Amino acid sequence: MDNDSNPSEIGWTAIIIVSLSSFIIALDSTFMNVAIGNLVADLNTTIPAIQIIISVYALTMASLMLLGGKMQDLVGRKDTYTIGAVIFGFGTAIAALSVNSTMLLIGWSILEGIGAALMTPATASIIAGTYSGKNREFAMGIRTSVATLGAGVGPLVGGFLTTFFSWRWGFGLELIIIIIILLLSRKLKYFPPSMKFSELDKIGVLLSSLGILIFVIGILSINSIENLEVPVFITGIGILLLILFYFREKRVINKDKRPLTDIRLFKNRNFALGTLSRLVLNLALAGAVFILPVFFQQETGADAFTTGLVILPLTIGVLIFSIASSKISNRIAPHHLISIGFLIALLSSYYLSSQFDLNTHVYNIIPGTLFLGMGLGLALPLTANVILSSVSSDKQADATGIMSTSSNLGSATGTALIGLILLLGTMNGLYSAYDEVYPGQFTKSEINEKLDIFHEKKNTTTYEILEGNKNTPLYTIINKTVRNAMKTAFIFVSIIFLISFIISLFIKPLKLQ
């Protein structure tokens, strides 16, 4: 295939195949969140067990992503992708047929997680090796928009299938797509391996996988501001292992051997800034996508299908502007367009910070979520292209492995951090509301007791608790608390986007290959 040809000339097959895998991997991370109650009942398990299964999926992907990137050098990009698809397919079949939580853990969390860790870096490097210049930008835009579509419609698909059929059909749908991918994959361009298994830095694999695994476990274990000692200790161990991994890779490079990850790539300013901005961006995006459904389900009593609709404007914005970004970059330099995208996302999240209380409806936030999607749609594919355009073709596997790892780290930590920020906002809002309604009558410890009681009742929604009691002090207190919690959360998201914007200002003009 001629890399300088148009997609229509060299074929759309590569874009279609990698986009399908990006779709189901993104779908996989969101479509079961609305079916937790059904999973508990069908598999005779508990909510904490299902939450652990969901977390293990994210952990498996994040910890193996660097190895997944390196596997492209060991067996080739196409074969890595195909092997990942086969493993993912076996996982979906086991998950669909699960009779207990252990089967679901093995099928979904472990096998699908391993498959996703192999496929994800390969999707980016296959595009990078198949297309170039503006065609690569366009292909990255398609991949990004389809992945965002998968994450966005995940709650809709999960809610629809769970309500009218069974959650098992969600995994069945993924299996059908995997079969289509495997049938089409023979048309992918072949990329030969460039190293032997004996050259693999096995100690580096162990240090990086354990380091990322333990780091993410530490972040995910943060569920209170009062008991931070254990999470901080666990996170610290993860960081220590990653530091050891860095020095290990430096030592391997100095001996002229093949490192697991070529850390010299970070000497390239665009690569480093692109990777960092993508990590921060995914952190903010994961946080926003997490708190929007939580608000509408917990506070307004919205069902699973309606909750899925909440993310739809954001998805539409990303879908349209991810595809359009390559065309717009003909008129506006890509590095400037990335900054514009981050700025739009920043302004949108700041707008959303003032839109939430107990009277908020889905249509109230459509302008904010739509423009948030527009900003992300401009930034996401172009940051990927910044990363891949800043490295030589023989370093594409390393680049995609690092890029995928940073994205997954951002997503995994974003949900945990935004949950903590939401808790802080809830507590501060509750203190303020009580002082306003009952000035000087309650101490903070007494208010904390009431917060604990309130959370114990959260198996019902705030809407059900307050139904018929809208003209009471309780309604005023909860309304102010919810408003403050959501405002605090979206101000935090805005700050993250501000950091992304500042980082983007230092990206150099792209030299498209």
Steps between C-alpha positions, in 0.01 A plus 500: 500500500616849423495712814452817297180376339151604597302272730261430213796377291673285761174385649281585795542152647767597754291791632188280522677215680683707761192716554288191571746384766521849650119504513459173691790571739344837588152344514636232732605760756155658538213275390491281815498791746121530467447123547667452839171411673418237237851354520467467878166318467591275205842396630396480869775739605538843664541859383858525642593182307372649172682827572822302549444323168455835323816637665706190409413553132648852513800375700576219255493734203709773662768268639553306175478784248878557476554129441219510245686774317827306503331183371472677165878488472505135604230354273401793275219755522243300305563174691495680836167653408358167382621310809344768719171467311497120547567530876237775528252277313556207736450739791169632365372146446586400857348822638178447303466145636600587859316312773687666787719800574822298457416422138420866438830601661700260281312578179441873527762640734800281416467358148325803349745725688797312351344510153435874527859562618628328184254657256498861621864597427484305172197699378700823510819354351312324217348835404840670533658238275219493244426870455705819516460878520142627484374148430642390834330794673171402338540133594587593860191720507280211389658268760454756778142583410398133477668423835318794661178381339556160662552653844207737450243246383626239748249595771223522236582158355546347846180656631296392196629142488477454877146640514351318202725193452804415714839650584647186337397635160749785548786253500332313214504821294873541570564140392325560166719808441814302588406235243459775237841643597669160465339442160618840373843501668666299220474818290716701742847601391771266632763650731789258572636457855822683577631314806519154658339384824847442646557875468190586706581687822317264735602687817370818337168325429473394865591844641272695266200266533523478879572872531198606295280232662586604856485872417147470356388279792619774735305767311186285478513429875454870581144520628536732796703807594535372856677172424757593240797325662449159336420634148798738517727214612379270219531779241850578628610139448367517143690824433817347649475200267448731201810700601696173516356416157629832363854436625480142377412618148777760512748230594378268221536782244850583620596135438369528141228244569128522412296670777135420564430868437742743345491778761714716269179582314413739783795717396287602203294795623193429289496135604528586870243781487261300282516203737455718809211699352327177394535355851358816660225524240385141559505563875259791460284318245465189719407718795232688306352185347491341846324777694232583242325159516553484878320832542200414284457148641557582866351847528217508244405132481567469125491146359790328323384600152450869591837503671656378176339792317684741731832415329353507148563873422861463613534194276348682201738794551804271509374295205453799269810697593738203517419433137506871409827575683719382211313732259505794741875453548543594133409856604618507861834348604445173692690615811281813515189291442589279797521810721165623366346159577628507857376858544150407378499200738613727786226758438238226460588325827502836679153571358381159622624573852205736553228285341425241767245481780198281577297675228750432221372315193697340219424788261657749744847358442480426125685823398782428743541131413473567126774763504707282733480227236595750229814602689600141569430407139750761382769407753494120530596385146748783453684423826534141378642626173743729687633196687529271197638769267782579742661153482660298220320201348715248691386656831126490425442196725666671797309821430159332477570295814587813699207695353251224583642460850476872572140509374401202715678640806311825453167322467562265794613775737246758379201310635662447841618861534169650392324275751718645776440857379126430492518382861690814604243718324217310669646549847578870451157556349331322789685710759408819317135398456455411868660828608256686277184310599591431866764764587723385787273210601711205381869413531695349212504159670120506530469598135736215405270257680208628294710458183565135594128443554426664165748273319348193667169593337655541157364166381212732416551820302491853637188551286318220684619618842375856437185420304220714645745687727622779273406783737697371795836586657621151396439581133689829534795330669528216250450734202783727616720200577447344157556834327828555683621144440441517125645851477815389683535195274468697175730776625756223555439374145539859375835529676615178335401637159683823585815296565448324165461836327821637652692184402370526143639852459852356503440243223706579190351507147460148363725361229262250344659183364 
